[in-house]
Amino acid sequence: MAIQAHLAELERKHRVLEGELHDALRHLSSDDLRIAELKRRKLMLKDEIERLKFSTAGTVH
């Protein structure tokens, strides 16, 4: 169950970053480097989520 809790936390962080990115894109004064960093972090989380889902797909009974 620890993996499921970790997966849920990663998904929560992904949603938070998505909100931050959405807010940054709405404001014209947002720094392009900040937006790029948010996108990079969001993609890294998505990759980790997918990796965990794939690795647990074969072990779920």
Helices and strands as residue ranges (DSSP letters): H 2-26, H 32-57
